[in-house]
Amino acid sequence: MQKRRNKILLYFALVFLVALLSFVFFIETQFNKVEQKPFTQASSKNWAHRGYASTEKEENTLAAVALAFQKEYKGVEIDLWFKDGQFYISHEESYVDSLPKLAEVFEKFPDDYFWLDLKNLSYSNYERISNQLDQLKKSKKSYLIESKKGLPLGLLHKKGFKTSYWMTNGNFIRQFIQKCWIIYFKYNGISMPVKEYLEKDIRKKYKHLNIHLWDKHPNPKVYQWDEVKIVLDDYEIK
């Protein structure tokens, strides 16, 4: 009787293993077929990281954003925290009233391109974020929303927002889940640090997608790669 039970358990274990391996193979195959619509067809890949600033005091300010566009950057990345219907511009979590607000930025630069690094996007607030962005009356074609949170970011993507999924290259399970989100939502691209993307295996995995990168002083060769659509840099104010 015990031998029969062991055989049954072994049979089910083998069936489960075959099913699991088949599912992993299916996901890998589908991932390699993903095609993403680029956020912009602009020839310039140069975007400013937190505006054109040399110190933390200057970054993420209206002055830094204005200077970046004066320097003819195609777009500007800014960091956002959302609370009580308001977007606060800051790299660190803060909701101080003196911080610049996204509404001010959009009002001052209505026709310019932005990369919005939305720090606290979640499943519980994505609907409110969507509604609040709609109220700002700026074209969804003119800004890209970035987040590490694959599900709420994908739900914003389904609502017509342009999105970039911040990839974090951890263990196999984390990478597998990220690939599932990319297959389902597609997004407009994925983002990561330049140094990470320069790793041979990383580029090999993701170069069929639209790539958005950042670094203080990016390696010049990334500008030559067709899959790289946006590169953020941190040059000092002259």
N, C-alpha and C positions, 0 to 999 in steps of 0.2 A: 504493500500500500504506500509506504514511504517513498519507495523508488518511483512509483507512478507519479506521486506529487512532485517529486524533484524534476522528473521529465517534463511535466506540465509547466512548472515554474521556469525551467530552462527554455522551453519553447516560447513562452510569452516574453521572456527576457530577450531572446533573439529577435522576435518579431518587433519588439519595442526598439531595439538597437537599429535594426534595418530601417524602420520607419523614421527614426531620428536622423540617421545618416542621409536618408533620402530627402528629408525636409531641409537639412543643412545644404545639401547639394543643390536643391531647387532654389533656395534663397540666394546662394552664391551665383547661380546662373542668371537669375532674374536681376540681381544687383548689377552685374556686368552689362546688362542691357538697358539700364536706366538712362534716359535722356532728359536733361534739364533745360528749361527755357532760360536763357540768360537774362539777368536783370536789365542790362543796358547793352546796346551794340556799340557804345562809344569806343573810339580807337584809343583814347587815353586810359591807362590803367592806374594812373597816379591819383590816389586819394589821401587826404590828410587824417592822421590819427589824433582824435580829440581836438581838432583844429590845428592851426600852425602855431605851436607853442614850445618853449624850451623848459618851462618849470611847471610843477603841479599847480601852482597858483594861477598860471595863465591858461592851462588846458581846460577844455570844456567851458569856455567863456564865449560870449558873443563877439568879443574882440578877436579871439583866436580863430573863430569861424570866419569872420569877415576877412581877416588877413589871409587865410587859406585860399579863399576865392580870389582875392587880389593877386595871389601868387599863381593863379590859373590852375589850381587843382580841380579835377573833374567833380569831386564830391568830398564830403567831410563825414567822418565817423564821430559820433558823440555817445556818451554813456547815459543811460536813463534808469530812473527808479520810479515806479508808479505807486501812488497812494491817494485815496480819496478823490479820484477823478483828475489828478494832476500828475504831469510827468516832470520830475526834477532832474536836472542835468548835473551829474556827478559820477565819478568813478567809484567812490566809496559810498556805501549806503547812507543817505542823508535826505532829510525832508525839510531843511531849513528854508524859510520863506525867501531869504536873500539869494538863494541859488537861482540861476537862470532857468526858465521853463521852456518846454518844447514849443508851446504856443507862441512864445516870443520869437524863437528861432524861425519857425515857419512863417510868421508874419513878416519878419525882416528879410527872409530869403525864400520867397514864395515859389520861385522857378528853379531852384537849385537842387542838386542831388544830395541825399543823406543816407548814411548807414547808421541805423539805430541799434546800439547794443543794449537790449532790454534785459536788465540784470535780474529782475524778479518776476518774470513771466511765469505763470503757473496755470494749471487747469482751472483753478478757482477764480482767477481774475481775467482770463483771456477775453471773455465776453465784454466785460467792462472796458478793457483796453481797446478792443475793436470799436466799441461805440464811441469812446472818447476820441480816438484817432479820426473817426468819420466826422466828428464835430469840428475838427480843426480845418476841414475844407482844403486839404492839400492832396493833390493827385497821388494815388497809390503807386503810380508808375515812377514817382520821383523819390521814393525812399525804400530802403531795404531793412527789414527787421531781422536781427540776429539773436539767437538764443541757444543755450545748451539743452533746453527742454523740448525734446522732439515732438511730443504729442500736442501740447498747446500751440507750439509754433506751426505744426502741420494744420491745426484747425484754423489758425489765422490765414494760412496759405489757401485753404479751401474757401475762405471768405474774400479772396482776391488780393490779399496783401502779398508783396514780394518778400521772399524769405531766404535766409542763409542759416543753415544748421551748423552750429559750432561743434565740430567733431573733437571728442576727447579719446585719444587712442589708449584705452586701458586693456583689460583682459579680453579673452575671446568672447565671453558672454556679453560684455558691454558693447564690443564692436558688432556682434551679431544683432543685438537689439537696434543699434544705430542703423545698420543696413536695412533692417525691416522697416524702420520709419522712412528711410530714403526711398525704398521701393514703393511704399504706399503713398507717401505725400509728394515725393520727387523734389519739392522745394525749388528754388531758383539757383542754388549753389550750396557749397559747404565751405566752412571757414576754419582756419587754424593758423598757428604761428609759422612763419617762413622756415625757421630752423627745423621744425617738425616735418614740414612737407618735403624738405630737401633730403630726408632720409630715403634711401633708394626704395625700400619696400613700401613706404607710405605712398610715394608718388605712383608707383606701379599699381597700387590698389585703387587709387582715386582719380587718376588723370583722365578718365572718360567723363568725369563730371565737371561742372563749372566751379573753379577754385577761387576763393577769396582769402588773401593772406595779409599778415601784418608783421612788422619788425621795426626796430629803431632805425636801422640802416640796412634795408633789404639787399640781399645778394642780387646784383644786376641781372643774373641769368634768368631769374624767375619772370622777368618782363618779356622774355623771348618765347616763353612757352604758351602755346595757343589756348590751353585749357585755363590758364590763369587770367581772370577777368578784372580783378581789382587787387591793388596792393596798397596797403596803408603804410605810411612812413612817419617818422618823428624827427624832422629836421629842425635845427635851432633857428630861432628868429634872428635875422641879420639886422 
